[in-house]
C-alpha cells in the first residue's frame, strides 16, 4: 500500500470533483510547482489509486430513466455459484455497480435503465439464466439526495 501524505490526499480530493483540472492549476491548488505535482499524480496513477477520469452525466437531461437498487440472495454459496452470478452481472450493461455483501444478503447492485419494464426484463434474464439467483428485493430511487466523492480527509492520520 502506497503511503500518502496530506498533499497526495488533497490532489485526490480535487481530482475527485474536478477531473478536468489542468495540471498547472492542480499544482497551484496544492502549493507545488508543476513537475513535483505531475510526479505525484503519475505515482498515484501507477499505484492504481487513480483508476481513471470520467464525467458525471446528468441522465435526467438526456432521457427518462429509472435508478434501482437491488439486493440479491443466491440459492447456493459455493465459490462457483458466486463466480457464475458475478459473471452474469458483469455482462449486463444496465447493472452499473455491484457489491458483494457480508451478512444476510449476498449482493447489492445498482441498475440504471429506461423504465421499470426494462428493469423487469433484466431481472427475468437473471432469474431464467443460470445465475443462481434465489431471491431479490427491489428499491426504486425516487430522488437523488447526495452523490459525491469519498471523504478523503478521514485518511489523513494514515
Secondary structure, 3 states (H helix, E strand, C coil): CCCCCHHHHHHHHHHHHCCCCCHHHHHHHCCCCHHHHHHHHHHHHHCCCCCCCCCCCCHHHHCCCEEEEEEEEECCCCHHHHHHHHHHHHCCCCEEEEEECCCCCCEEEEEEECCHHHHHHHHHHHHHCCCCEEEEEEEECCCCCCCCCCCHHHHCCC
